[in-house]
Structures are given as structure tokens and as C-alpha cells.
Amino acid sequence: MILWYDPYPAVIDEARLGDVDDLADIHATAFHRGWHAAEVEALLVQSGVFTFVARRGVPFGSRRPVGFVMIRAAGDEAEVLTIAVTPRHRGKGLGRRLIDHALRRLYHDRIRSLFLEVDETNGPACRLYKAVGFKVVGSRPNYYAKGSAPPATALVMRADLT
């Protein structure tokens, strides 16, 4: 029998210190220069930073994170520090669910603008951000290192939340 839906959709909740190693592993699968667990932990406990994780929704077994979004807010502005989903769980709407969850929190906190930077060659991420209301407001040439490939330009995007 082939299932055309996920019978156990991921559950979104707040990250815990016990998630640090998993979050570092997820980040390493998504970016050329992943964050070490100590870097993730330092951000996780920083004032003004909140992190939501998508956990496997299985009724039995592991509830390990399969994706996360980390946001830093200051005053009435915030920035997406990172968002990453494991390769196996990409393309299933988890990035959208994580961003939507973060946006609800930011609305509640009366944040007026949310910023992020994204590699201009990351088509899926650019489409996601445009779909939830982000607009390009600038760029940073040669921002993302790509190993032996030429560095990529970062698009600076903003979503107005008012």
C-alpha cells in the first residue's frame, strides 16, 4: 500500500538544550560551513533568540529534530539566523511550517520586520521566502563560500509584519 500523505506529520515545538547536537548535525547537512554544537548552544541560550524544531511525529520511537528555525529579535526587528531541514525531510513543507510558526510568534511579540539572507542560487529557499511575503531589499556579493566554486551572492530579504 502506498501512502500519499504522512500519517505522522512532524510536530513543531521549542528547542531544548538536549537538541543541540541534533541541530548542529542538521545544520551541517544544509550548509557548506555548518555550526558546531557549541555555536548552536551559545545562540540557543542568548537573550532575544528563540528556536523552533520540527520533530518526527511518530507515535513510538524517536522524537528527534528533523528541522529547525532560529530567530533573533531586538527591539521591533528580527532576523532569521538559520533554517535547516534534514535532506530526507526536505520538500515536505517543513520549512514552511517552521517559518509560519516563527511568524506567529513574531506577530505575537509585535515585531515589525523580519530580515534574512539567502544564497541567490538556493531556488527552493527563495521561493519559500517570497511565498510568505519576503521581498529582496539588497544583496551581498561573494558572501557565501562554496568550497572550490566561486562564492555566491546573498540576497537580503525583509518581510513587513505590520
N, CA and C of each residue as an Amber inpcrd file, in Angstrom:
protein
   486
   0.8400000  -1.1720000   0.0000000   0.0000000   0.0000000   0.0000000
   0.8900000   1.2420000   0.0000000   0.6170000   2.1830000  -0.8810000
   1.3700000   3.4260000  -0.9700000   0.5670000   4.5200000  -0.2840000
   1.2190000   5.2250000   0.6450000   0.5740000   6.3370000   1.3200000
   0.9530000   7.6310000   0.6140000  -0.0160000   8.4480000   0.2870000
   0.2230000   9.7150000  -0.3980000   0.2730000  10.8860000   0.5810000
   0.2550000  10.5800000   1.8430000   0.3340000  11.6050000   2.8720000
   1.1980000  11.0520000   3.9960000   1.6140000  11.8990000   4.8880000
   2.4090000  11.4790000   6.0310000   1.4530000  11.2020000   7.1920000
   1.3010000   9.9480000   7.6000000   0.3480000   9.6490000   8.6720000
   0.8020000  10.1920000  10.0290000   2.0690000  10.5340000  10.1610000
   2.6040000  11.0700000  11.4080000   3.3610000  12.3690000  11.1090000
   2.6330000  13.4460000  10.8360000   3.3130000  14.6910000  10.4820000
   4.1850000  15.1960000  11.6290000   5.2040000  15.9430000  11.2550000
   6.1220000  16.4860000  12.2500000   5.3870000  17.4190000  13.2050000
   5.8850000  17.4590000  14.4180000   5.3520000  18.3110000  15.4720000
   6.3370000  19.4630000  15.6620000   5.8270000  20.6930000  15.7330000
   6.6870000  21.8580000  15.9290000   6.6270000  22.2560000  17.3980000
   7.7970000  22.3990000  18.0170000   7.8450000  22.9130000  19.3850000
   9.1660000  23.6450000  19.6090000   9.3670000  24.1370000  20.8140000
  10.5810000  24.8920000  21.1110000  11.7650000  23.9570000  21.3000000
  12.9290000  24.4360000  20.8620000  14.1540000  23.6640000  21.0230000
  14.5470000  23.6180000  22.4930000  15.2390000  22.5490000  22.8490000
  15.7610000  22.3690000  24.2020000  17.2780000  22.1900000  24.1190000
  17.9550000  22.4040000  25.2260000  19.4140000  22.2310000  25.2300000
  19.8060000  20.8140000  24.8190000  18.9800000  19.8390000  25.1220000
  19.2680000  18.4650000  24.7220000  19.2290000  18.2410000  23.2130000
  18.7410000  19.2350000  22.4620000  18.6610000  19.1350000  21.0000000
  19.9190000  19.6380000  20.2990000  20.8430000  20.2240000  21.0430000
  21.9770000  20.9400000  20.4470000  22.7470000  20.0820000  19.4410000
  23.1120000  18.8580000  19.7920000  23.8860000  18.0150000  18.8750000
  23.1030000  17.7170000  17.6040000  21.8090000  17.4330000  17.7410000
  20.9800000  17.1660000  16.5590000  20.8800000  18.4060000  15.6750000
  20.7270000  19.5810000  16.2810000  20.6230000  20.8090000  15.4930000
  21.9180000  21.0890000  14.7450000  23.0510000  20.8500000  15.3860000
  24.3430000  21.0200000  14.7170000  24.4670000  20.0430000  13.5400000
  24.0230000  18.8160000  13.7330000  24.0660000  17.8270000  12.6510000
  23.1760000  18.2540000  11.4820000  21.9750000  18.7390000  11.7910000
  21.0610000  19.1940000  10.7340000  21.6720000  20.3640000   9.9870000
  22.2270000  21.3130000  10.7100000  22.8330000  22.4910000  10.0890000
  23.9780000  22.0740000   9.1650000  24.7750000  21.1000000   9.5810000
  25.9050000  20.6370000   8.7710000  25.4590000  20.0200000   7.4520000
  24.2490000  19.4450000   7.4190000  23.7630000  18.8470000   6.1660000
  23.2400000  19.9030000   5.2020000  22.9830000  21.1110000   5.7150000
  22.3410000  22.1310000   4.8950000  23.2930000  23.2210000   4.3920000
  24.4410000  23.3750000   5.0430000  25.3110000  24.4940000   4.7070000
  26.7530000  24.0490000   4.5340000  27.4690000  24.7600000   3.6660000
  28.8720000  24.4450000   3.4130000  29.6780000  24.5160000   4.7080000
  29.4010000  25.5210000   5.5080000  30.0720000  25.6670000   6.8050000
  29.0180000  25.5220000   7.9020000  28.8690000  24.3030000   8.3900000
  27.9040000  24.0580000   9.4470000  28.3730000  24.6110000  10.7720000
  27.4410000  24.7310000  11.6980000  27.7660000  25.2110000  13.0410000
  28.1040000  24.0290000  13.9390000  29.0780000  24.2310000  14.8160000
  29.4060000  23.2350000  15.8320000  28.3460000  23.3000000  16.9440000
  28.2470000  22.2290000  17.7100000  27.2630000  22.1740000  18.7880000
  27.4430000  23.3370000  19.7690000  28.6800000  23.7260000  20.0460000
  28.9180000  24.8390000  20.9750000  28.3680000  26.1520000  20.4200000
  28.4630000  26.3470000  19.1060000  27.9120000  27.5620000  18.4860000
  26.3880000  27.5610000  18.5760000  25.7820000  26.4050000  18.3080000
  24.3280000  26.2860000  18.4010000  23.8790000  26.5660000  19.8330000
  24.5650000  25.9780000  20.7860000  24.1880000  26.1720000  22.1880000
  24.3230000  27.6330000  22.6060000  25.4060000  28.2920000  22.1840000
  25.6030000  29.6990000  22.5490000  24.4640000  30.5620000  22.0220000
  23.9870000  30.2810000  20.8240000  22.8640000  31.0410000  20.2710000
  21.5570000  30.6680000  20.9610000  21.3850000  29.3920000  21.2310000
  20.1380000  28.9070000  21.8220000  19.8410000  29.5730000  23.1670000
  20.8760000  29.8820000  23.9390000  20.6790000  30.4610000  25.2650000
  20.8010000  31.9860000  25.2580000  21.1000000  32.5630000  24.1070000
  21.2710000  34.0130000  24.0090000  19.9380000  34.7340000  24.1820000
  19.9650000  35.8470000  24.8840000  18.7680000  36.6620000  25.0640000
  18.2640000  37.1480000  23.7040000  16.9570000  37.0670000  23.5050000
  16.3540000  37.5260000  22.2560000  16.3020000  36.4890000  21.1570000
  16.8860000  35.3110000  21.3970000  16.8910000  34.2470000  20.3870000
  15.8610000  33.1990000  20.7770000  15.0630000  32.7820000  19.7850000
  14.1780000  31.6360000  20.0090000  14.3240000  30.6780000  18.8390000
  14.1150000  29.4070000  19.1340000  14.3290000  28.3500000  18.1460000
  13.1720000  27.3690000  18.2070000  12.5920000  27.1040000  17.0460000
  11.5640000  26.0770000  16.9320000  12.1280000  24.9030000  16.1580000
  11.7690000  23.7080000  16.5810000  12.2000000  22.4920000  15.9040000
  10.9900000  21.7440000  15.3660000  11.2170000  21.0500000  14.2810000
  10.2360000  20.0940000  13.7590000  10.7270000  18.7250000  14.2120000
   9.8790000  18.0340000  14.9590000  10.2360000  16.6990000  15.4540000
   9.4400000  15.6420000  14.6960000  10.0640000  14.5080000  14.5060000
   9.3610000  13.4020000  13.8670000   8.0830000  13.1290000  14.6270000
   7.0030000  12.9430000  13.9060000   5.7000000  12.7680000  14.5330000
   5.3010000  11.3380000  14.7610000   6.2810000  10.4420000  14.8820000
   5.9440000   9.0330000  15.0640000   5.3910000   8.8030000  16.4630000
   4.3950000   7.9270000  16.5860000   3.8160000   7.6810000  17.9100000
   4.7450000   6.8790000  18.8180000   5.6560000   6.1090000  18.2350000
   6.6060000   5.3080000  19.0010000   7.9960000   5.5920000  18.4630000
   8.9660000   5.5630000  19.3150000  10.3380000   5.7440000  18.8540000
  10.8180000   7.1770000  18.9780000  11.7270000   7.5400000  18.1020000
  12.4460000   8.8030000  18.1840000  11.5770000  10.0230000  17.9230000
  11.7760000  11.0520000  18.7240000  11.1530000  12.3600000  18.5020000
  12.2680000  13.3670000  18.2190000  13.3200000  12.8910000  17.5640000
  14.4670000  13.7380000  17.2730000  14.0910000  14.8280000  16.2790000
  14.7640000  15.9660000  16.3870000  14.5150000  17.0430000  15.4290000
  14.8960000  16.6300000  14.0060000  14.0810000  17.0830000  13.0490000
  14.3870000  16.8630000  11.6370000  14.5100000  18.2040000  10.9030000
  14.3160000  19.2980000  11.6390000  14.4760000  20.6270000  11.0720000
  14.3440000  21.6530000  12.1740000  14.8280000  22.8750000  11.8890000
  14.6930000  23.9340000  12.8860000  14.8410000  25.3010000  12.2430000
  14.3050000  26.2960000  12.9380000  14.4780000  27.6940000  12.5560000
  14.9120000  28.4350000  13.8100000  15.9070000  29.3100000  13.6500000
  16.4190000  30.0910000  14.7670000  16.2860000  31.5660000  14.4150000
  15.6560000  32.3240000  15.3140000  15.3500000  33.7410000  15.1050000
  15.9610000  34.5600000  16.2360000  16.5110000  35.7340000  15.8790000
  16.9740000  36.6730000  16.9080000  16.1800000  37.9570000  16.7580000
  15.5720000  38.4010000  17.8660000  14.7770000  39.6250000  17.8610000
  15.4500000  40.6700000  18.7440000  15.3830000  41.9190000  18.2730000
  15.8900000  43.0530000  19.0540000  15.0090000  44.2420000  18.7190000
  14.4390000  44.8440000  19.7390000  13.5150000  45.9480000  19.5010000
  12.3140000  45.4440000  18.7300000  11.9910000  46.1290000  17.6280000
  10.8410000  45.6980000  16.8260000  11.2680000  45.0350000  15.5130000
  12.5290000  44.5770000  15.4680000  13.0330000  43.8630000  14.2890000
  13.5790000  42.5050000  14.7040000  13.6140000  41.6030000  13.7320000
  14.1630000  40.2720000  13.9810000  14.8670000  39.7980000  12.7220000
  15.6930000  38.7870000  12.8990000  16.3660000  38.1810000  11.7500000
  16.3270000  36.6680000  11.8810000  16.2220000  36.0160000  10.7370000
  16.3370000  34.5640000  10.6950000  17.8290000  34.2650000  10.7200000
  18.2940000  33.6500000  11.7970000  19.7020000  33.2840000  11.8780000
  19.9850000  32.0810000  11.0000000  19.0680000  31.1270000  11.0150000
  19.2010000  29.9580000  10.1550000  17.8910000  29.1880000  10.1310000
  17.7430000  28.4390000   9.0700000  16.6530000  27.4670000   8.9640000
  17.2230000  26.3020000   8.1810000  16.9800000  25.0960000   8.6690000
  17.5300000  23.9100000   8.0120000  16.6260000  22.7110000   8.2730000
  16.5520000  21.8470000   7.2800000  15.7720000  20.6100000   7.3670000
  16.6700000  19.4830000   6.8570000  16.5910000  18.3210000   7.4890000
  17.4000000  17.1860000   7.0400000  17.0710000  16.8490000   5.5890000
  18.0590000  16.3650000   4.8350000  17.7960000  16.0400000   3.4270000
  16.6060000  15.1080000   3.2210000  16.4460000  14.1290000   4.0800000
  15.3530000  13.1540000   3.9490000  13.9740000  13.7900000   4.1040000
  13.8890000  14.9090000   4.8240000  12.5990000  15.5320000   5.1060000
  12.3590000  16.8110000   4.3020000  13.2530000  17.1300000   3.3730000
  13.0640000  18.3280000   2.5530000  11.9640000  18.0850000   1.5220000
  11.3550000  19.1690000   1.0950000  10.3190000  19.0790000   0.0750000
   8.9750000  18.6160000   0.6040000   8.8110000  18.5770000   1.9220000
   7.5640000  18.1090000   2.5360000   6.8400000  19.2280000   3.2710000
   7.2870000  20.4650000   3.0830000   6.6100000  21.5920000   3.7100000
   7.0750000  21.9340000   5.1090000   8.1240000  21.2820000   5.6110000
   8.5780000  21.5630000   6.9710000   9.1700000  22.9580000   7.0960000
   9.9210000  23.4030000   6.0980000  10.4710000  24.7550000   6.1350000
   9.3630000  25.7800000   6.2350000   8.3080000  25.5880000   5.4660000
   7.1570000  26.4980000   5.5040000   6.4900000  26.4620000   6.8780000
   6.3080000  25.2750000   7.4250000   5.6800000  25.1720000   8.7440000
   6.5260000  25.8460000   9.8170000   7.8420000  25.6850000   9.7340000
   8.7280000  26.3210000  10.7080000   8.6640000  27.8450000  10.5960000
   8.7170000  28.3630000   9.3690000   8.6370000  29.8230000   9.1660000
   7.2800000  30.3410000   9.6450000   6.2080000  29.6440000   9.3070000
   4.8760000  30.0740000   9.7470000   4.7920000  30.1260000  11.2740000
   5.3630000  29.1290000  11.9330000   5.3460000  29.0960000  13.3930000
   6.1210000  30.2880000  13.9570000   7.2830000  30.5610000  13.3680000
   8.0940000  31.6990000  13.8180000   7.3610000  33.0150000  13.5710000
   6.6920000  33.1400000  12.4130000   5.9570000  34.3700000  12.1100000
   4.8400000  34.6170000  13.1170000   4.1320000  33.5570000  13.5140000
   3.0800000  33.7170000  14.5250000   3.6660000  34.2360000  15.8390000
   4.8100000  33.7050000  16.2190000   5.4680000  34.1700000  17.4430000
   5.8660000  35.6450000  17.3030000   6.4070000  36.0160000  16.1480000
   6.8350000  37.4000000  15.9350000   5.6450000  38.3540000  15.9230000
   4.5250000  37.9600000  15.3120000   3.3070000  38.7780000  15.3610000
   2.8890000  38.9990000  16.8150000   2.8860000  37.9090000  17.5830000
   2.5070000  37.9900000  18.9930000   3.4240000  38.9450000  19.7530000
   4.7080000  38.9240000  19.4230000   5.6990000  39.7760000  20.0880000
   5.7460000  41.1950000  19.5100000   4.8680000  41.4710000  18.5510000
   4.7600000  42.7960000  17.9130000   6.0410000  43.2270000  17.1890000
   6.7020000  42.2750000  16.5710000   7.8730000  42.5740000  15.7450000
   7.3670000  43.1310000  14.4220000   7.9890000  44.1930000  13.9490000
   7.5210000  44.8740000  12.7360000   8.1650000  44.3520000  11.4580000
   9.4410000  43.9330000  11.5180000  10.1530000  43.4940000  10.3150000
  11.0120000  42.2800000  10.6280000  11.0660000  41.3680000   9.6870000
  11.9080000  40.1820000   9.7890000  12.8480000  40.1740000   8.5960000
  14.1360000  40.0400000   8.8640000  15.1590000  40.0340000   7.8180000
  15.7940000  38.6550000   7.7170000  16.3980000  38.3860000   6.5800000
  17.1900000  37.1740000   6.3900000  18.1310000  37.3800000   5.2190000
  19.1090000  36.5020000   5.1230000  19.9990000  36.4390000   3.9780000
  19.8810000  35.0430000   3.4100000  19.8680000  34.9460000   2.0840000
  19.7440000  33.6520000   1.4310000  20.6240000  33.6320000   0.1920000
  21.2280000  32.5040000  -0.0560000  22.0370000  32.3030000  -1.2600000
  21.1180000  32.4540000  -2.4720000  21.4680000  33.3630000  -3.3690000
  20.5990000  33.6210000  -4.5210000  20.4150000  32.3990000  -5.4130000
  21.2880000  31.3980000  -5.2960000  21.1540000  30.1830000  -6.1080000
  20.3050000  29.1120000  -5.4240000  19.8270000  29.3800000  -4.2120000
  19.0020000  28.4220000  -3.4770000  17.5340000  28.6470000  -3.8550000
  17.1560000  28.0880000  -4.9910000  15.8100000  28.2790000  -5.5260000
  14.6870000  27.9140000  -4.5660000  14.7240000  26.7150000  -3.9370000
  13.6330000  26.3590000  -3.0220000  13.4810000  27.3560000  -1.8710000
  14.5910000  27.8040000  -1.2930000  14.5070000  28.7600000  -0.1830000
  13.9760000  30.1060000  -0.6680000  14.4620000  30.5800000  -1.8050000
  13.9850000  31.8650000  -2.3360000  12.4870000  31.8220000  -2.6100000
  12.0010000  30.7130000  -3.1730000  10.5630000  30.5860000  -3.4390000
   9.7610000  30.5660000  -2.1370000  10.2640000  29.8510000  -1.1310000
   9.5860000  29.8030000   0.1650000   9.4790000  31.2060000   0.7580000
  10.5780000  31.9330000   0.7820000  10.5650000  33.2510000   1.4080000
   9.6510000  34.2130000   0.6610000   9.6510000  34.1580000  -0.6470000
   8.7490000  35.0330000  -1.4160000   7.2870000  34.6460000  -1.1510000
   7.0240000  33.3580000  -1.0060000   5.6520000  32.8890000  -0.7710000
   5.0960000  33.3730000   0.5620000   5.9590000  33.6140000   1.5450000
   5.4720000  34.0770000   2.8520000   5.6300000  35.5870000   3.0270000
   5.9590000  36.2880000   1.9320000   5.9350000  37.7450000   1.9640000
   7.2610000  38.4750000   2.0220000   8.3680000  37.7670000   1.9180000
   9.6650000  38.4480000   1.9060000   9.9020000  39.1050000   0.5510000
  10.5850000  40.2500000   0.5820000  10.9850000  40.9580000  -0.6320000
  12.4810000  41.2290000  -0.5640000  13.1360000  41.1870000  -1.7120000
  14.5680000  41.4740000  -1.7790000  14.7760000  42.9650000  -1.5420000
  15.6590000  43.2960000  -0.5920000  15.9510000  44.7020000  -0.2870000
  17.4270000  45.0310000  -0.4630000  18.2180000  44.0420000  -0.8560000
  19.6390000  44.2840000  -1.0820000  20.3550000  42.9930000  -1.4100000
  21.6600000  43.0970000  -1.5770000  22.4660000  41.9030000  -1.8510000
  23.8690000  42.0940000  -1.2910000  24.5350000  40.9770000  -1.0920000
  25.9170000  40.9630000  -0.6090000  26.7150000  40.0440000  -1.5260000
  27.4050000  40.6200000  -2.5030000  28.1930000  39.7940000  -3.4250000
  29.2890000  39.0080000  -2.6880000  29.5680000  37.8250000  -3.1990000
  30.6510000  36.9700000  -2.6770000  30.4990000  36.6760000  -1.1850000
  29.2800000  36.5110000  -0.7220000  29.0030000  36.3480000   0.7020000
  29.1410000  34.9030000   1.1730000  28.6440000  33.9530000   0.3700000
  28.6490000  32.5510000   0.7750000  29.7990000  31.8050000   0.1290000
  30.6760000  31.2270000   0.9650000  31.7590000  30.3870000   0.4630000
  31.1660000  29.0880000  -0.0700000  31.7250000  28.6010000  -1.1710000
  31.1970000  27.3760000  -1.7870000  32.3230000  26.3820000  -2.0630000
  33.2860000  26.2810000  -1.1620000  34.4030000  25.3730000  -1.3800000
  35.2550000  25.8660000  -2.5310000  35.4470000  25.0190000  -3.5360000
  36.2760000  25.3940000  -4.6800000  35.4980000  26.2070000  -5.7190000
  34.1770000  26.2740000  -5.5840000  33.3610000  27.0710000  -6.5080000
  33.4410000  28.5430000  -6.1090000  33.1320000  29.4340000  -7.0550000
  33.1310000  30.8650000  -6.7070000  32.0940000  31.1520000  -5.6220000
  32.3840000  32.1320000  -4.7470000  31.4110000  32.4770000  -3.6990000
  30.0980000  32.9710000  -4.3010000  29.0210000  32.7330000  -3.5800000
  27.6950000  33.1120000  -4.0620000  27.2380000  34.4170000  -3.4060000
  26.3490000  35.0980000  -4.0970000  25.7510000  36.3300000  -3.5900000
  24.6220000  36.0030000  -2.6270000  24.5650000  36.7600000  -1.5490000
  23.4540000  36.6480000  -0.6130000  22.4270000  37.7100000  -0.9490000
  21.1790000  37.3000000  -1.0420000  20.0870000  38.2560000  -1.1630000
  19.6580000  38.6280000   0.2530000  19.5130000  39.9080000   0.5150000
  18.9800000  40.3740000   1.7920000  17.4910000  40.5840000   1.5690000
  16.6760000  39.9070000   2.3960000  15.2250000  39.9710000   2.2230000
  14.5790000  40.4650000   3.5120000  13.4140000  41.1110000   3.3460000
  12.6740000  41.6220000   4.5010000  11.1970000  41.2920000   4.3220000
  10.5760000  40.9270000   5.4300000   9.1220000  40.7540000   5.4830000
   8.5940000  41.7780000   6.4790000   7.6380000  42.5920000   6.0460000
   7.0000000  43.5370000   6.9510000   5.8360000  42.8210000   7.6180000
   5.8030000  42.8450000   8.9320000   4.8420000  42.0700000   9.7000000
   3.7050000  42.8980000  10.2630000   3.6160000  44.1680000   9.8680000
   2.5650000  45.0240000  10.3980000   1.3220000  44.9660000   9.5420000
